[in-house]
């Protein structure tokens, strides 16, 4: 089983508290999968929303494949996610009742299939973001101090 990460949503961990993650398949056309394998994907503003009895990925940008004909795909079209019906019901009920949201974390290829890792997440408040930044900075400072002390011992 080989996994190749194509794109990640870097903002997701900064903007949201991640509760649980789920792997979903994604419906792509021929030119889209070729563009995905080439790595021409952006997921910066992407989000997942239930619609028409399924889950759909919106605002993800998969660039047009250069070698495709003039009938290429729309780069920002909504794409259907493939999950079991029970999982879809469970996720939509969590979104409606508890105030969670679905956020795409990363797009990867697993055994020649494109997969999307989505997360059930809750939005962070501004003070949570500031706290995470200060924790990260103190961790970096501690790592620097530990490296310099370890270097001095040698």
N, CA, C and O of each residue as an XYZ file, in Angstrom:
616
protein
N       0.852     -1.181      0.000
C       0.000      0.000      0.000
C       0.897      1.242      0.000
O       1.615      1.506      0.964
N       0.840      1.981     -1.077
C       1.628      3.200     -1.189
C       0.724      4.414     -1.086
O      -0.367      4.452     -1.653
N       1.205      5.403     -0.348
C       0.450      6.638     -0.176
C       1.348      7.804     -0.572
O       2.458      7.951     -0.062
N       0.849      8.632     -1.492
C       1.576      9.818     -1.933
C       0.702     11.039     -1.683
O      -0.350     11.191     -2.305
N       1.131     11.902     -0.781
C       0.369     13.105     -0.468
C       0.538     14.118     -1.586
O       1.656     14.438     -1.989
N      -0.587     14.618     -2.081
C      -0.588     15.571     -3.187
C      -0.723     17.003     -2.676
O       0.059     17.871     -3.064
N      -1.702     17.258     -1.814
C      -1.944     18.611     -1.307
C      -2.441     18.530      0.131
O      -3.132     17.583      0.507
N      -2.084     19.525      0.925
C      -2.552     19.603      2.305
C      -3.188     20.966      2.538
O      -2.860     21.948      1.873
N      -4.100     20.999      3.492
C      -4.746     22.244      3.891
C      -4.029     22.735      5.144
O      -4.342     22.297      6.251
N      -3.084     23.627      4.977
C      -2.253     24.080      6.095
C      -3.026     24.928      7.090
O      -2.703     24.945      8.278
N      -4.041     25.629      6.616
C      -4.815     26.505      7.498
C      -5.699     25.727      8.467
O      -6.086     26.257      9.508
N      -6.021     24.486      8.142
C      -7.015     23.738      8.906
C      -6.637     23.604     10.373
O      -7.478     23.830     11.243
N      -5.395     23.242     10.670
C      -4.998     23.048     12.066
C      -4.894     24.377     12.809
O      -4.996     24.407     14.035
N      -4.694     25.461     12.090
C      -4.640     26.772     12.730
C      -6.035     27.320     13.009
O      -6.257     27.976     14.027
N      -6.967     27.052     12.109
C      -8.310     27.623     12.209
C      -9.296     26.774     13.011
O     -10.293     27.296     13.509
N      -9.029     25.463     13.144
C     -10.020     24.551     13.734
C      -9.395     23.611     14.746
O      -8.208     23.290     14.680
N     -10.235     23.173     15.697
C      -9.902     22.050     16.576
C     -10.361     20.791     15.841
O     -11.547     20.652     15.543
N      -9.450     19.882     15.547
C      -9.772     18.664     14.808
C     -10.264     17.609     15.790
O      -9.540     17.237     16.713
N     -11.497     17.122     15.599
C     -12.081     16.131     16.496
C     -11.826     14.701     16.009
O     -11.359     13.857     16.774
N     -12.135     14.433     14.735
C     -11.908     13.104     14.167
C     -11.677     13.231     12.667
O     -12.135     14.184     12.036
N     -10.961     12.259     12.103
C     -10.673     12.295     10.677
C     -11.267     11.072      9.994
O     -11.382     10.003     10.594
N     -11.644     11.247      8.726
C     -12.276     10.194      7.942
C     -11.662     10.211      6.543
O     -11.385     11.276      5.991
N     -11.451      9.027      5.980
C     -10.959      8.910      4.619
C     -12.146      8.748      3.676
O     -13.027      7.919      3.906
N     -12.160      9.549      2.612
C     -13.248      9.491      1.632
C     -12.658      9.420      0.232
O     -11.610     10.001     -0.049
N     -13.349      8.699     -0.634
C     -12.988      8.711     -2.041
C     -13.516      9.978     -2.673
O     -14.360     10.659     -2.091
N     -13.030     10.302     -3.857
C     -13.462     11.519     -4.528
C     -13.690     11.198     -6.005
O     -12.884     10.507     -6.630
N     -14.788     11.702     -6.553
C     -15.133     11.450     -7.949
C     -14.421     12.487     -8.813
O     -14.651     13.689     -8.675
N     -13.551     12.008     -9.708
C     -12.794     12.887    -10.589
C     -12.952     12.436    -12.040
O     -13.199     11.262    -12.312
N     -12.807     13.377    -12.960
C     -12.809     13.034    -14.376
C     -11.392     12.644    -14.786
O     -10.465     12.738    -13.980
N     -11.221     12.212    -16.024
C      -9.926     11.751    -16.495
C      -8.856     12.821    -16.469
O      -7.732     12.566    -16.034
N      -9.194     14.028    -16.934
C      -8.191     15.093    -16.934
C      -7.890     15.574    -15.518
O      -6.788     16.051    -15.248
N      -8.866     15.453    -14.609
C      -8.641     15.873    -13.221
C      -7.654     14.945    -12.515
O      -6.764     15.417    -11.808
N      -7.799     13.643    -12.697
C      -6.904     12.721    -12.004
C      -5.477     12.865    -12.532
O      -4.516     12.705    -11.780
N      -5.339     13.167    -13.816
C      -3.998     13.394    -14.371
C      -3.383     14.654    -13.776
O      -2.188     14.686    -13.482
N      -4.186     15.676    -13.601
C      -3.700     16.906    -12.996
C      -3.371     16.699    -11.517
O      -2.413     17.281    -11.008
N      -4.159     15.876    -10.830
C      -3.882     15.564     -9.425
C      -2.561     14.828     -9.307
O      -1.747     15.145     -8.439
N      -2.342     13.854    -10.167
C      -1.089     13.102    -10.116
C       0.112     14.002    -10.428
O       1.222     13.746     -9.961
N      -0.116     15.044    -11.210
C       0.954     16.005    -11.506
C       1.175     16.976    -10.343
O       2.180     17.685    -10.313
N       0.236     17.013     -9.381
C       0.376     17.857     -8.203
C      -0.160     19.259     -8.355
O       0.196     20.138     -7.569
N      -0.999     19.497     -9.334
C      -1.554     20.829     -9.577
C      -2.865     21.031     -8.835
O      -3.911     21.221     -9.456
N      -2.811     20.990     -7.500
C      -4.014     21.072     -6.667
C      -3.799     22.112     -5.575
O      -2.707     22.218     -5.017
N      -4.834     22.871     -5.275
C      -4.810     23.836     -4.181
C      -6.056     23.637     -3.334
O      -7.166     23.575     -3.862
N      -5.877     23.537     -2.023
C      -7.017     23.308     -1.122
C      -7.120     24.392     -0.061
O      -7.668     24.144      1.013
N      -6.614     25.573     -0.331
C      -6.577     26.634      0.667
C      -7.946     27.043      1.187
O      -8.115     27.183      2.398
N      -8.917     27.237      0.325
C     -10.244     27.702      0.736
C     -11.297     26.614      0.606
O     -12.490     26.917      0.593
N     -10.891     25.369      0.511
C     -11.837     24.277      0.276
C     -12.641     23.963      1.539
O     -12.169     24.138      2.663
N     -13.864     23.496      1.316
C     -14.712     23.052      2.417
C     -15.624     21.937      1.929
O     -15.830     21.770      0.727
N     -16.170     21.174      2.875
C     -17.063     20.056      2.568
C     -18.434     20.394      3.126
O     -18.560     20.883      4.248
N     -19.475     20.121      2.313
C     -20.844     20.440      2.732
C     -21.784     19.346      2.250
O     -21.621     18.846      1.136
N     -22.766     18.961      3.063
C     -23.761     17.988      2.584
C     -24.723     18.657      1.612
O     -25.179     19.780      1.831
N     -25.023     17.926      0.517
C     -25.910     18.480     -0.499
C     -26.453     17.331     -1.334
O     -25.688     16.457     -1.743
N     -27.738     17.311     -1.593
C     -28.395     16.292     -2.421
C     -28.110     14.868     -1.920
O     -27.849     13.975     -2.726
N     -28.156     14.655     -0.632
C     -27.998     13.314     -0.078
C     -26.570     12.793     -0.039
O     -26.367     11.608      0.226
N     -25.585     13.624     -0.290
C     -24.187     13.205     -0.250
C     -23.322     14.334      0.266
O     -23.816     15.420      0.571
N     -22.024     14.074      0.362
C     -21.081     15.103      0.771
C     -20.326     15.579     -0.470
O     -19.931     14.774     -1.313
N     -20.131     16.889     -0.569
C     -19.498     17.495     -1.736
C     -18.336     18.373     -1.294
O     -18.399     19.042     -0.263
N     -17.278     18.359     -2.090
C     -16.101     19.209     -1.865
C     -16.243     20.451     -2.733
O     -16.371     20.353     -3.954
N     -16.220     21.627     -2.095
C     -16.359     22.896     -2.796
C     -15.061     23.689     -2.688
O     -14.301     23.528     -1.733
N     -14.818     24.544     -3.673
C     -13.722     25.515     -3.690
C     -12.314     24.920     -3.759
O     -11.344     25.644     -3.538
N     -12.175     23.662     -4.050
C     -10.827     23.138     -4.259
C     -10.462     23.395     -5.717
O     -11.308     23.276     -6.603
N      -9.235     23.738     -5.958
C      -8.805     24.093     -7.307
C      -7.891     23.004     -7.853
O      -6.789     22.794     -7.347
N      -8.357     22.313     -8.891
C      -7.542     21.340     -9.614
C      -7.309     21.946    -10.995
O      -8.242     22.098    -11.783
N      -6.059     22.288    -11.274
C      -5.718     23.000    -12.506
C      -6.060     22.160    -13.728
O      -6.113     20.932    -13.660
N      -6.290     22.838    -14.841
C      -6.553     22.144    -16.103
C      -5.311     21.373    -16.522
O      -4.187     21.841    -16.343
N      -5.521     20.199    -17.076
C      -4.416     19.381    -17.570
C      -4.041     19.879    -18.955
O      -4.897     19.981    -19.833
N      -2.776     20.189    -19.153
C      -2.331     20.807    -20.407
C      -2.576     19.925    -21.623
O      -2.949     20.425    -22.684
N      -2.372     18.619    -21.481
C      -2.506     17.731    -22.634
C      -3.944     17.318    -22.918
O      -4.193     16.582    -23.872
N      -4.893     17.779    -22.108
C      -6.303     17.444    -22.335
C      -6.836     18.248    -23.518
O      -6.260     19.266    -23.901
N      -7.931     17.784    -24.086
C      -8.517     18.489    -25.224
C      -9.204     19.768    -24.754
O      -9.136     20.120    -23.577
N      -9.850     20.444    -25.659
C     -10.553     21.679    -25.325
C     -11.747     21.421    -24.412
O     -12.316     22.364    -23.861
N     -12.128     20.173    -24.246
C     -13.242     19.823    -23.354
C     -12.739     19.467    -21.964
O     -13.238     18.524    -21.350
N     -11.772     20.197    -21.466
C     -11.220     19.950    -20.137
C     -12.246     20.242    -19.055
O     -13.390     20.589    -19.348
N     -11.840     20.101    -17.833
C     -12.752     20.266    -16.696
C     -12.718     21.691    -16.158
O     -11.789     22.452    -16.430
N     -13.747     22.035    -15.389
C     -13.801     23.316    -14.686
C     -12.930     23.177    -13.437
O     -13.172     22.262    -12.650
N     -11.940     24.026    -13.215
C     -11.011     23.841    -12.096
C     -11.640     23.896    -10.711
O     -11.130     23.254     -9.793
N     -12.725     24.634    -10.526
C     -13.297     24.768     -9.184
C     -14.685     24.149     -9.059
O     -15.470     24.565     -8.207
N     -14.991     23.183     -9.879
C     -16.327     22.592     -9.818
C     -16.499     21.792     -8.522
O     -15.511     21.313     -7.965
N     -17.744     21.639     -8.031
C     -17.977     20.790     -6.852
C     -17.711     19.324     -7.195
O     -18.063     18.855     -8.277
N     -17.090     18.614     -6.266
C     -16.757     17.207     -6.495
C     -17.393     16.359     -5.411
O     -17.331     16.691     -4.227
N     -18.002     15.266     -5.828
C     -18.704     14.389     -4.896
C     -17.713     13.518     -4.139
O     -16.737     13.025     -4.705
N     -17.981     13.337     -2.843
C     -17.157     12.470     -2.012
C     -17.844     11.128     -1.854
O     -19.070     11.062     -1.760
N     -17.072     10.072     -1.824
C     -17.601      8.718     -1.743
C     -17.447      8.186     -0.330
O     -16.338      7.931      0.139
N     -18.581      8.023      0.339
C     -18.639      7.469      1.696
C     -19.831      6.534      1.788
O     -20.716      6.555      0.932
N     -19.851      5.723      2.819
C     -21.011      4.874      3.055
C     -22.186      5.738      3.502
O     -21.997      6.789      4.114
N     -23.379      5.293      3.195
C     -24.585      6.053      3.529
C     -24.686      6.315      5.030
O     -25.114      7.390      5.448
N     -24.292      5.334      5.833
C     -24.329      5.482      7.293
C     -23.363      6.579      7.753
O     -23.693      7.365      8.641
N     -22.177      6.631      7.152
C     -21.210      7.666      7.498
C     -21.722      9.045      7.110
O     -21.538     10.008      7.855
N     -22.357      9.146      5.958
C     -22.896     10.430      5.507
C     -23.968     10.924      6.470
O     -23.982     12.097      6.844
N     -24.868     10.023      6.874
C     -25.921     10.404      7.829
C     -25.334     10.860      9.153
O     -25.777     11.856      9.726
N     -24.338     10.134      9.639
C     -23.708     10.460     10.919
C     -23.016     11.825     10.859
O     -23.137     12.626     11.786
N     -22.303     12.083      9.783
C     -21.585     13.354      9.648
C     -22.541     14.535      9.494
O     -22.322     15.590     10.088
N     -23.589     14.365      8.706
C     -24.535     15.474      8.534
C     -25.281     15.767      9.833
O     -25.590     16.925     10.114
N     -25.572     14.746     10.622
C     -26.241     14.999     11.901
C     -25.308     15.714     12.866
O     -25.757     16.574     13.624
N     -24.019     15.381     12.858
C     -23.061     16.081     13.717
C     -22.948     17.549     13.326
O     -22.844     18.421     14.189
N     -22.969     17.815     12.042
C     -22.856     19.195     11.566
C     -24.076     20.006     11.994
O     -23.938     21.145     12.440
N     -25.267     19.426     11.862
C     -26.489     20.160     12.162
C     -26.706     20.338     13.658
O     -27.090     21.423     14.096
N     -26.470     19.301     14.445
C     -26.804     19.344     15.863
C     -25.736     20.027     16.712
O     -26.060     20.884     17.534
N     -24.496     19.670     16.531
C     -23.451     20.098     17.462
C     -22.669     21.324     17.011
O     -21.843     21.833     17.769
N     -22.900     21.802     15.823
C     -22.179     22.983     15.367
C     -20.778     22.714     14.855
O     -19.947     23.622     14.814
N     -20.508     21.490     14.467
C     -19.222     21.166     13.880
C     -19.241     21.509     12.398
O     -20.288     21.838     11.841
N     -18.081     21.430     11.766
C     -17.968     21.620     10.332
C     -17.045     20.551      9.766
O     -16.270     19.938     10.500
N     -17.131     20.332      8.479
C     -16.263     19.356      7.814
C     -15.193     20.113      7.035
O     -15.499     20.986      6.223
N     -13.933     19.766      7.295
C     -12.811     20.462      6.687
C     -11.928     19.439      5.977
O     -11.565     18.430      6.582
N     -11.569     19.670      4.707
C     -10.621     18.770      4.049
C      -9.209     19.028      4.566
O      -8.766     20.175      4.629
N      -8.504     17.957      4.936
C      -7.153     18.109      5.454
C      -6.086     17.863      4.398
O      -5.155     18.655      4.253
N      -6.223     16.760      3.659
C      -5.215     16.477      2.637
C      -5.809     15.612      1.536
O      -6.757     14.856      1.746
N      -5.224     15.748      0.373
C      -5.577     14.945     -0.790
C      -4.377     14.074     -1.093
O      -3.254     14.570     -1.186
N      -4.604     12.782     -1.247
C      -3.498     11.867     -1.494
C      -3.934     10.753     -2.419
O      -5.126     10.532     -2.635
N      -2.948     10.052     -2.966
C      -3.215      8.905     -3.822
C      -2.811      7.661     -3.052
O      -1.676      7.535     -2.593
N      -3.761      6.744     -2.919
C      -3.546      5.509     -2.187
C      -3.887      4.352     -3.117
O      -5.043      4.174     -3.499
N      -2.885      3.574     -3.475
C      -3.069      2.439     -4.386
C      -3.778      2.859     -5.675
O      -4.731      2.202     -6.095
N      -3.342      3.907     -6.284
C      -3.819      4.463     -7.555
C      -5.223      5.081     -7.480
O      -5.807      5.393     -8.517
N      -5.769      5.260     -6.283
C      -7.062      5.937     -6.113
C      -6.843      7.258     -5.390
O      -6.050      7.329     -4.451
N      -7.539      8.301     -5.822
C      -7.464      9.591     -5.140
C      -8.364      9.543     -3.915
O      -9.538      9.184     -4.009
N      -7.811      9.904     -2.775
C      -8.552      9.915     -1.510
C      -8.435     11.291     -0.884
O      -7.465     12.014     -1.112
N      -9.434     11.642     -0.093
C      -9.453     12.911      0.604
C      -9.638     12.628      2.084
O     -10.559     11.909      2.472
N      -8.775     13.185      2.903
C      -8.925     13.052      4.349
C      -9.700     14.266      4.834
O      -9.236     15.400      4.711
N     -10.894     14.021      5.390
C     -11.712     15.112      5.904
C     -11.780     14.991      7.418
O     -11.628     13.904      7.976
N     -12.009     16.119      8.071
C     -12.036     16.145      9.527
C     -13.324     16.783     10.020
O     -13.829     17.742      9.436
N     -13.840     16.232     11.101
C     -14.927     16.869     11.834
C     -14.236     17.848     12.763
O     -13.440     17.441     13.610
N     -14.531     19.138     12.616
C     -13.781     20.163     13.335
C     -14.700     21.216     13.920
O     -15.839     21.393     13.487
N     -14.171     21.913     14.919
C     -14.879     23.027     15.532
C     -13.964     24.245     15.443
O     -12.770     24.149     15.728
N     -14.513     25.367     15.055
C     -13.716     26.579     14.850
C     -13.048     27.068     16.123
O     -13.629     27.003     17.207
N     -11.823     27.557     15.985
C     -11.091     28.112     17.124
C     -11.458     29.578     17.304
O     -11.765     30.281     16.341
N     -11.422     30.015     18.529
C     -11.593     31.433     18.838
C     -10.243     32.117     18.682
O      -9.217     31.446     18.572
N     -10.235     33.427     18.672
C      -9.000     34.183     18.485
C      -7.997     33.903     19.601
O      -6.800     33.785     19.340
N      -8.476     33.794     20.852
C      -7.554     33.547     21.952
C      -6.966     32.140     21.884
O      -5.853     31.917     22.361
N      -7.699     31.182     21.295
C      -7.138     29.846     21.102
C      -5.988     29.887     20.107
O      -4.977     29.211     20.292
N      -6.142     30.676     19.058
C      -5.089     30.791     18.050
C      -3.841     31.427     18.650
O      -2.722     30.990     18.383
N      -4.043     32.469     19.467
C      -2.906     33.141     20.103
C      -2.185     32.191     21.049
O      -0.956     32.181     21.115
N      -2.950     31.400     21.775
C      -2.358     30.435     22.704
C      -1.532     29.391     21.959
O      -0.446     29.023     22.405
N      -2.038     28.920     20.838
C      -1.298     27.934     20.042
C       0.002     28.529     19.512
O       1.021     27.841     19.457
N      -0.027     29.799     19.121
C       1.179     30.453     18.614
C       2.217     30.586     19.717
O       3.396     30.317     19.486
N       1.801     30.997     20.912
C       2.761     31.134     22.018
C       3.336     29.784     22.417
O       4.523     29.697     22.729
N       2.526     28.728     22.417
C       3.042     27.392     22.729
C       4.074     26.955     21.695
O       5.110     26.397     22.055
N       3.805     27.201     20.429
C       4.738     26.837     19.368
C       6.046     27.596     19.517
O       7.119     27.016     19.348
N       5.973     28.902     19.837
C       7.188     29.702     19.994
C       8.012     29.245     21.191
O       9.238     29.176     21.101
N       7.367     28.933     22.307
C       8.117     28.465     23.477
C       8.748     27.103     23.212
O       9.857     26.832     23.671
N       8.046     26.244     22.472
C       8.618     24.949     22.120
C       9.858     25.124     21.250
O      10.845     24.409     21.431
N       9.821     26.057     20.316
C      10.975     26.334     19.459
C      12.148     26.863     20.277
O      13.292     26.462     20.062
N      11.858     27.773     21.224
C      12.925     28.319     22.067
C      13.574     27.224     22.904
O      14.797     27.178     23.035
N      12.751     26.342     23.472
C      13.285     25.238     24.265
C      14.145     24.311     23.414
O      15.199     23.857     23.859
N      13.705     24.033     22.213
C      14.489     23.178     21.317
C      15.833     23.817     20.989
O      16.855     23.132     20.942
N      15.833     25.144     20.760
C      17.084     25.838     20.470
C      18.039     25.771     21.659
O      19.233     25.525     21.494
N      17.500     25.992     22.861
C      18.330     25.952     24.066
C      18.896     24.556     24.272
O      20.068     24.403     24.618
N      18.073     23.546     24.063
C      18.537     22.170     24.240
C      19.626     21.826     23.226
O      20.581     21.125     23.562
N      19.497     22.301     22.010
C      20.515     22.023     20.998
C      21.830     22.702     21.346
O      22.894     22.102     21.190
N      21.771     23.957     21.819
C      23.011     24.663     22.152
C      23.687     24.032     23.366
O      24.914     23.946     23.410
N      22.902     23.587     24.354
C      23.494     22.914     25.524
C      24.087     21.577     25.135
O      25.145     21.200     25.640
N      23.434     20.863     24.258
C      23.951     19.575     23.809
C      25.232     19.777     23.005
O      26.164     18.978     23.102
N      25.277     20.840     22.214
C      26.469     21.144     21.421
C      27.645     21.521     22.319
O      28.781     21.141     22.038
N      27.377     22.284     23.423
C      28.433     22.697     24.344
C      29.020     21.518     25.108
O      30.202     21.536     25.452
N      28.220     20.499     25.376
C      28.692     19.323     26.114
C      29.704     18.525     25.316
O      30.599     17.901     25.887
N      29.570     18.541     24.018
C      30.490     17.767     23.178
C      31.765     18.482     23.073
O      32.687     18.006     22.410
